[in-house]
């Protein structure tokens, strides 16, 4: 697991290295956010699935990290004053606090657009697979998924929402990029339709369980443990799994989802040992 995280970090730190450009500050800002203490859960998932199907990780790596670029852009934009207005991310000042708001917006834009360029430049990968990857990434980071989740999240501030709306928000804000990571593994490895469907459901439930865990930690954890402000949902008057269901039901739902995830994995045609290890790393 750690070897793959090291490979992901090494490739990420090699992407924005132009020293003598007039816009060097953009690269500095991007590297500030990108090369910080992050778990790399999304690219790791793609790599683990590819490895389970014996697909070459040297080819998969740029597709995997394209999702991390999108994830990082979404965090930078989410932290902006006009969105979540957060000061701390990944254990340090948010990008707009460290640099400026305009540079944070442009850094997010650059990460978003570069992710597609990166996929289109992958060597030894068919155009057909590149188009499928780009189609999947633009779909799940786009209007009906990641951005839809963010819209519902912002609209729901200072309002009581029902569990269905919360689920819509979490599945789109959080599961979307995990679904993308799973489908990337499936596309690269030529997984069967049946396996692809199982992987997609696995990622959907994983994102939901992960977000419910986040809602629970927001109440029960410390700022040091989380690397960001705690009780932020309460402070912003946001509905969460905990505020809607209560802490005990939220914990039970998270455990039920985890059991479902584990049992679904057994229907895959590949060895799922590393995916189960990933779940341990995760929860
Ligand atoms: C701005 C289009 C747009 C979307 C923003 C990502 C996001 C949507 C909001 C950030 C806040 C949030 C709670 C997102 C849910 C996903 C989530 C739990 C992100 C944190 O992911 P980790 O824990 O973070 O993998 P690291 O820092 O380890 O990468």
Boltz pocket constraint, residues with backbone or C-beta under 6 A from the ligand:
constraints:
  - pocket:
      binder: B
      contacts: [[A, 37], [A, 38], [A, 39], [A, 40], [A, 41], [A, 71], [A, 73], [A, 74], [A, 75], [A, 77], [A, 78], [A, 90], [A, 141], [A, 146], [A, 147], [A, 150], [A, 173], [A, 174], [A, 210], [A, 211], [A, 214]]
      max_distance: 6.0
